[in-house]
Amino acid sequence: MSFTSFCRGSAFALFLKSQRKWSFDSLADDDITAFREAVKNHGINPAHILPHGSYLVNLGNPSQEKREKSYISFIDDLKRCDVLGIKLYNFQYVFSLFIYLFISFFNSVFPKLSKNATLFFFLHQVF
């Protein structure tokens, strides 16, 4: 019995690959076929499957190397969604970029405050 059958679920979330490392293998054709068949056999609407992007991906990263790695991983995730028949994708690059830009701006206006104090102030105001 599958997890979704046991829980009588009609939606689920997943990671498309390891969310904590940059390296990844391609999806095997057998795995793609098995996933699509399982979704169909359990009556899951592909529009109700929400994959989550890697925690490492930050398309606005100030480091060019990390930004390029992020882009490669992001595009790979979108391709995985396509071959698996998944319609949605959850990622969070704007917030990371916003924090970076906010801290940069705040530190240029108030240079005597430490970055930790700036981040604490920002997170306190947002949350």
Secondary structure, 3 states (H helix, E strand, C coil): CCHHHHHCCCCEEEECCCCCCCCCCCCCHHHHHHHHHHHHHCCCCHHHEEEECCCCCCCCCCCHHHHHHHHHHHHHHHHHHHHHCCCCCECCHHHHHHHHHHHHHHHHHCCCCCHHHHHHHHHHHHC
